[in-house]
Amino acid sequence: MVCFNRKEDRLDKDTSQRILIIEDHPLVGGFLKDCLELEGYKVVGPISEESAAIEYLHDHVVSAALLDFYLNHSTTLSIVEKIQENNIPFAFMSGEDLGGLLPASLHKVPQLRKPFSSSELSSCLQGLLYRDTEYALGHKQ
């Protein structure tokens, strides 16, 4: 993964956007947080515990969420339920293809395959924030 370092890699964003990061690997979470904060986003997390994520979502509003699919040897599907309840756009992050692991209702959720580039992160996040699933999935340019 490479942090945003070129002008063309920078996200077109509203700096009031709050991005929730749910990630249990400190280096990955810290890297994502640093990259997004450098771009002016308000970053929540990284949160590494399922209960803490659900509690946060119960009391707070976020613009989008990036979820590591596996969190401490379990999936984040229970967190997804709360995210969907709150109508928050989200993407999964994982080092493996999640196609066979996801229920059919989540097959169109964008996935960032680790390691991913800053341009992939940018496209996915823009798609989430503008609620354009095709863009977030990388099908639109």
Accessible surface in RSA format (square Angstrom, percent):
REM  Atomic radii and reference values for relative SASA: ProtOr
REM  Chains: A
REM  Algorithm: Lee & Richards
REM  Probe-radius: 1.40
REM  Slices: 20
REM RES _ NUM      All-atoms   Total-Side   Main-Chain    Non-polar    All polar
REM                ABS   REL    ABS   REL    ABS   REL    ABS   REL    ABS   REL
RES MET A   1    73.97  38.3  22.98  15.2  50.98 121.4  25.04  21.3  48.93  64.8
RES VAL A   2    84.72  55.7  79.80  72.2   4.92  11.9  82.75  71.9   1.98   5.4
RES CYS A   3    29.58  22.4  26.24  29.3   3.33   7.8  22.48  57.0   7.10   7.7
RES PHE A   4    12.31   6.2   0.29   0.2  12.02  31.3   0.30   0.2  12.00  34.4
RES ASN A   5   100.58  69.4  70.60  68.2  29.98  72.2  32.62  78.5  67.96  65.7
RES ARG A   6   126.58  53.1 121.49  61.9   5.09  12.1  51.99  71.1  74.59  45.2
RES LYS A   7   175.30  85.5 161.33  99.0  13.97  33.3 105.31  94.8  69.99  74.6
RES GLU A   8   127.36  73.1  91.03  68.9  36.33  86.5  58.16 112.5  69.20  56.5
RES ASP A   9    10.20   7.1   8.36   8.3   1.84   4.4   1.84   4.3   8.36   8.3
RES ARG A  10   121.09  50.8 106.60  54.3  14.48  34.5  32.82  44.9  88.27  53.5
RES LEU A  11     6.43   3.6   0.00   0.0   6.43  16.2   0.22   0.2   6.22  16.7
RES ASP A  12   105.05  73.6  97.27  96.8   7.77  18.4  33.98  80.0  71.07  70.9
RES LYS A  13    54.92  26.8  27.07  16.6  27.85  66.3   3.42   3.1  51.50  54.9
RES ASP A  14    75.15  52.6  65.96  65.6   9.20  21.7  28.55  67.2  46.60  46.5
RES THR A  15    80.91  57.5  76.73  77.8   4.18  10.0  43.90  59.0  37.02  56.0
RES SER A  16    66.04  55.8  53.89  71.9  12.15  28.0  39.15  83.4  26.89  37.7
RES GLN A  17    36.84  20.6  36.20  26.5   0.63   1.5   1.61   3.4  35.23  26.7
RES ARG A  18    83.10  34.9  83.10  42.4   0.00   0.0  27.97  38.2  55.13  33.4
RES ILE A  19     0.00   0.0   0.00   0.0   0.00   0.0   0.00   0.0   0.00   0.0
RES LEU A  20     0.00   0.0   0.00   0.0   0.00   0.0   0.00   0.0   0.00   0.0
RES ILE A  21     0.00   0.0   0.00   0.0   0.00   0.0   0.00   0.0   0.00   0.0
RES ILE A  22     0.00   0.0   0.00   0.0   0.00   0.0   0.00   0.0   0.00   0.0
RES GLU A  23     3.08   1.8   0.00   0.0   3.08   7.3   0.00   0.0   3.08   2.5
RES ASP A  24    30.84  21.6  13.47  13.4  17.37  41.1   2.43   5.7  28.42  28.3
RES HIS A  25   101.54  55.5 101.36  70.5   0.18   0.4  68.90  71.0  32.64  38.0
RES PRO A  26   113.16  82.5  96.66  88.1  16.50  60.0 105.79  87.3   7.37  45.8
RES LEU A  27   159.27  88.7 151.41 108.3   7.86  19.8 153.96 108.1   5.31  14.3
RES VAL A  28    29.55  19.4  28.15  25.5   1.40   3.4  29.55  25.7   0.00   0.0
RES GLY A  29     0.09   0.1   0.00   N/A   0.09   0.1   0.09   0.2   0.00   0.0
RES GLY A  30    26.17  32.3   0.00   N/A  26.17  32.3  26.17  71.8   0.00   0.0
RES PHE A  31    59.16  29.6  53.17  32.9   6.00  15.6  57.02  34.6   2.15   6.1
RES LEU A  32     0.00   0.0   0.00   0.0   0.00   0.0   0.00   0.0   0.00   0.0
RES LYS A  33    60.38  29.5  60.38  37.0   0.00   0.0  35.65  32.1  24.73  26.3
RES ASP A  34    82.20  57.6  79.77  79.4   2.43   5.7  19.66  46.3  62.54  62.4
RES CYS A  35     1.21   0.9   1.21   1.3   0.00   0.0   0.00   0.0   1.21   1.3
RES LEU A  36     0.00   0.0   0.00   0.0   0.00   0.0   0.00   0.0   0.00   0.0
RES GLU A  37    76.66  44.0  61.39  46.4  15.27  36.4  23.40  45.3  53.26  43.5
RES LEU A  38   131.77  73.4 103.75  74.2  28.02  70.4 108.11  75.9  23.66  63.7
RES GLU A  39     8.67   5.0   2.12   1.6   6.55  15.6   3.88   7.5   4.79   3.9
RES GLY A  40    32.29  39.8   0.00   N/A  32.29  39.8  24.46  67.1   7.83  17.5
RES TYR A  41     7.22   3.4   0.21   0.1   7.01  18.2   0.00   0.0   7.22   8.9
RES LYS A  42   109.21  53.3 103.50  63.5   5.71  13.6  68.89  62.0  40.32  43.0
RES VAL A  43    19.43  12.8   0.00   0.0  19.43  46.8   0.03   0.0  19.40  52.6
RES VAL A  44    19.99  13.2  16.15  14.6   3.84   9.3  19.99  17.4   0.00   0.0
RES GLY A  45    20.38  25.1   0.00   N/A  20.38  25.1   8.81  24.2  11.57  25.9
RES PRO A  46    49.00  35.7  26.99  24.6  22.01  80.0  26.99  22.3  22.01 136.8
RES ILE A  47    23.75  13.5  20.15  15.0   3.60   8.7  23.75  17.1   0.00   0.0
RES SER A  48    45.64  38.6  42.16  56.3   3.49   8.0  14.66  31.2  30.98  43.4
RES GLU A  49    96.93  55.7  96.86  73.3   0.07   0.2  35.21  68.1  61.72  50.4
RES GLU A  50    71.57  41.1  68.25  51.6   3.32   7.9  22.15  42.8  49.42  40.4
RES SER A  51    84.45  71.4  74.34  99.2  10.11  23.3  53.04 113.0  31.41  44.0
RES ALA A  52    45.55  41.9  37.24  57.5   8.31  18.9  42.47  59.8   3.08   8.2
RES ALA A  53     0.00   0.0   0.00   0.0   0.00   0.0   0.00   0.0   0.00   0.0
RES ILE A  54    55.35  31.5  55.35  41.2   0.00   0.0  55.35  39.9   0.00   0.0
RES GLU A  55   117.78  67.6 112.51  85.1   5.27  12.6  34.21  66.2  83.57  68.2
RES TYR A  56    37.84  17.7  33.19  18.9   4.65  12.1  36.91  27.7   0.93   1.1
RES LEU A  57     2.99   1.7   0.00   0.0   2.99   7.5   0.00   0.0   2.99   8.0
RES HIS A  58   126.83  69.3 102.07  70.9  24.76  63.4  65.03  67.0  61.80  71.9
RES ASP A  59    94.09  65.9  60.38  60.1  33.72  79.7  22.94  54.0  71.15  71.0
RES HIS A  60    84.02  45.9  73.45  51.1  10.56  27.0  50.27  51.8  33.75  39.3
RES VAL A  61   127.15  83.7 117.73 106.6   9.42  22.7 119.62 103.9   7.53  20.4
RES VAL A  62     8.18   5.4   0.00   0.0   8.18  19.7   1.26   1.1   6.92  18.8
RES SER A  63    33.34  28.2  19.15  25.6  14.20  32.7  13.29  28.3  20.05  28.1
RES ALA A  64     0.00   0.0   0.00   0.0   0.00   0.0   0.00   0.0   0.00   0.0
RES ALA A  65     0.00   0.0   0.00   0.0   0.00   0.0   0.00   0.0   0.00   0.0
RES LEU A  66     0.00   0.0   0.00   0.0   0.00   0.0   0.00   0.0   0.00   0.0
RES LEU A  67     0.00   0.0   0.00   0.0   0.00   0.0   0.00   0.0   0.00   0.0
RES ASP A  68     6.38   4.5   6.38   6.3   0.00   0.0   0.00   0.0   6.38   6.4
RES PHE A  69     1.46   0.7   1.46   0.9   0.00   0.0   1.46   0.9   0.00   0.0
RES TYR A  70    79.72  37.2  78.45  44.6   1.27   3.3  62.57  47.0  17.15  21.1
RES LEU A  71     7.43   4.1   3.27   2.3   4.16  10.5   3.27   2.3   4.16  11.2
RES ASN A  72    68.89  47.5  52.67  50.9  16.22  39.1  28.04  67.5  40.85  39.5
RES HIS A  73   190.49 104.1 150.52 104.6  39.97 102.2 105.53 108.8  84.96  98.9
RES SER A  74    60.12  50.8  53.23  71.0   6.89  15.9  33.24  70.8  26.89  37.7
RES THR A  75    48.45  34.5  40.67  41.2   7.78  18.5  27.21  36.5  21.24  32.1
RES THR A  76     0.30   0.2   0.00   0.0   0.30   0.7   0.30   0.4   0.00   0.0
RES LEU A  77    51.02  28.4  49.22  35.2   1.80   4.5  49.22  34.6   1.80   4.9
RES SER A  78    43.31  36.6  34.87  46.5   8.44  19.4  34.80  74.1   8.51  11.9
RES ILE A  79     0.12   0.1   0.12   0.1   0.00   0.0   0.12   0.1   0.00   0.0
RES VAL A  80     3.01   2.0   3.01   2.7   0.00   0.0   3.01   2.6   0.00   0.0
RES GLU A  81   116.84  67.1 112.17  84.9   4.67  11.1  36.14  69.9  80.70  65.9
RES LYS A  82    33.80  16.5  32.54  20.0   1.27   3.0  11.68  10.5  22.12  23.6
RES ILE A  83     0.00   0.0   0.00   0.0   0.00   0.0   0.00   0.0   0.00   0.0
RES GLN A  84    91.80  51.3  72.02  52.6  19.79  47.1  29.98  63.8  61.82  46.9
RES GLU A  85   129.67  74.4  90.26  68.3  39.41  93.8  46.31  89.6  83.36  68.1
RES ASN A  86    59.15  40.8  34.18  33.0  24.98  60.1  18.05  43.4  41.11  39.7
RES ASN A  87   106.25  73.3 100.28  96.9   5.97  14.4  28.49  68.6  77.76  75.2
RES ILE A  88    12.45   7.1   6.14   4.6   6.32  15.2   7.33   5.3   5.12  13.9
RES PRO A  89    19.14  14.0   9.64   8.8   9.50  34.5  19.14  15.8   0.00   0.0
RES PHE A  90    15.51   7.8  11.78   7.3   3.73   9.7  11.78   7.1   3.73  10.7
RES ALA A  91     0.00   0.0   0.00   0.0   0.00   0.0   0.00   0.0   0.00   0.0
RES PHE A  92     0.01   0.0   0.00   0.0   0.01   0.0   0.00   0.0   0.01   0.0
RES MET A  93     0.03   0.0   0.00   0.0   0.03   0.1   0.03   0.0   0.00   0.0
RES SER A  94     6.74   5.7   4.56   6.1   2.17   5.0   3.53   7.5   3.20   4.5
RES GLY A  95    49.86  61.5   0.00   N/A  49.86  61.5  23.59  64.7  26.27  58.8
RES GLU A  96    78.39  45.0  77.29  58.5   1.10   2.6  26.57  51.4  51.82  42.3
RES ASP A  97    96.53  67.6  82.41  82.0  14.11  33.4  25.57  60.2  70.96  70.8
RES LEU A  98     0.41   0.2   0.41   0.3   0.00   0.0   0.41   0.3   0.00   0.0
RES GLY A  99    30.63  37.8   0.00   N/A  30.63  37.8  27.04  74.2   3.58   8.0
RES GLY A 100    83.67 103.2   0.00   N/A  83.67 103.2  42.29 116.1  41.38  92.7
RES LEU A 101    82.71  46.1  60.90  43.6  21.81  54.8  64.98  45.6  17.73  47.7
RES LEU A 102    10.50   5.8   0.37   0.3  10.13  25.5   1.09   0.8   9.40  25.3
RES PRO A 103    62.06  45.2  49.00  44.7  13.06  47.5  61.51  50.8   0.54   3.4
RES ALA A 104    86.42  79.5  64.75  99.9  21.67  49.3  65.04  91.6  21.39  56.7
RES SER A 105    97.44  82.3  59.83  79.9  37.61  86.6  56.90 121.2  40.54  56.8
RES LEU A 106     7.35   4.1   7.29   5.2   0.05   0.1   7.35   5.2   0.00   0.0
RES HIS A 107    99.00  54.1  78.38  54.5  20.62  52.8  55.21  56.9  43.79  51.0
RES LYS A 108   153.22  74.7 149.55  91.8   3.67   8.7  98.65  88.8  54.57  58.1
RES VAL A 109    17.72  11.7  14.64  13.3   3.08   7.4  16.50  14.3   1.23   3.3
RES PRO A 110     7.95   5.8   7.95   7.3   0.00   0.0   7.95   6.6   0.00   0.0
RES GLN A 111    63.95  35.8  37.54  27.4  26.42  62.9  17.03  36.3  46.92  35.6
RES LEU A 112     9.13   5.1   7.70   5.5   1.43   3.6   8.62   6.1   0.51   1.4
RES ARG A 113   134.92  56.6 125.66  64.1   9.26  22.0  50.72  69.3  84.20  51.0
RES LYS A 114    36.70  17.9  28.29  17.4   8.41  20.0  22.55  20.3  14.16  15.1
RES PRO A 115   110.74  80.7  91.90  83.8  18.84  68.5  92.73  76.6  18.00 111.9
RES PHE A 116     6.26   3.1   2.84   1.8   3.42   8.9   5.84   3.5   0.41   1.2
RES SER A 117    43.52  36.8  39.43  52.6   4.09   9.4  38.81  82.6   4.71   6.6
RES SER A 118     9.12   7.7   7.15   9.5   1.97   4.5   2.72   5.8   6.40   9.0
RES SER A 119    56.67  47.9  54.06  72.2   2.60   6.0  33.83  72.0  22.84  32.0
RES GLU A 120    90.31  51.8  84.20  63.7   6.10  14.5  35.02  67.7  55.28  45.1
RES LEU A 121     3.87   2.2   3.87   2.8   0.00   0.0   3.87   2.7   0.00   0.0
RES SER A 122    10.17   8.6  10.17  13.6   0.00   0.0   1.70   3.6   8.47  11.9
RES SER A 123    38.82  32.8  38.37  51.2   0.46   1.1  11.82  25.2  27.01  37.8
RES CYS A 124     2.09   1.6   1.94   2.2   0.15   0.4   1.37   3.5   0.72   0.8
RES LEU A 125     0.00   0.0   0.00   0.0   0.00   0.0   0.00   0.0   0.00   0.0
RES GLN A 126    29.01  16.2  29.01  21.2   0.00   0.0   2.49   5.3  26.53  20.1
RES GLY A 127     1.10   1.4   0.00   N/A   1.10   1.4   0.49   1.3   0.61   1.4
RES LEU A 128     7.89   4.4   6.48   4.6   1.41   3.5   7.89   5.5   0.00   0.0
RES LEU A 129    25.53  14.2   3.66   2.6  21.86  55.0   4.63   3.2  20.90  56.2
RES TYR A 130   129.55  60.5 104.63  59.5  24.92  64.8  94.06  70.7  35.49  43.8
RES ARG A 131   141.12  59.3 109.44  55.8  31.68  75.4  59.80  81.7  81.32  49.3
RES ASP A 132    40.83  28.6  36.07  35.9   4.76  11.3  16.90  39.8  23.93  23.9
RES THR A 133    60.68  43.2  54.12  54.9   6.57  15.6  21.98  29.5  38.71  58.5
RES GLU A 134    75.72  43.5  75.17  56.9   0.55   1.3  35.72  69.1  40.00  32.7
RES TYR A 135    57.65  26.9  57.35  32.6   0.29   0.8  29.64  22.3  28.01  34.5
RES ALA A 136     9.32   8.6   0.42   0.7   8.89  20.2   0.42   0.6   8.89  23.6
RES LEU A 137    56.84  31.7  29.81  21.3  27.04  68.0  33.80  23.7  23.04  62.0
RES GLY A 138    42.20  52.0   0.00   N/A  42.20  52.0  23.87  65.5  18.33  41.1
RES HIS A 139   125.57  68.6  91.72  63.8  33.85  86.6  61.06  62.9  64.51  75.1
RES LYS A 140   104.60  51.0  96.51  59.2   8.09  19.3  60.43  54.4  44.18  47.1
RES GLN A 141   197.10 110.2 135.25  98.8  61.85 147.3  86.44 184.0 110.67  83.9
END  Absolute sums over single chains surface
CHAIN  1 A     7403.8       5904.4       1499.4       3974.1       3429.7
END  Absolute sums over all chains
TOTAL          7403.8       5904.4       1499.4       3974.1       3429.7
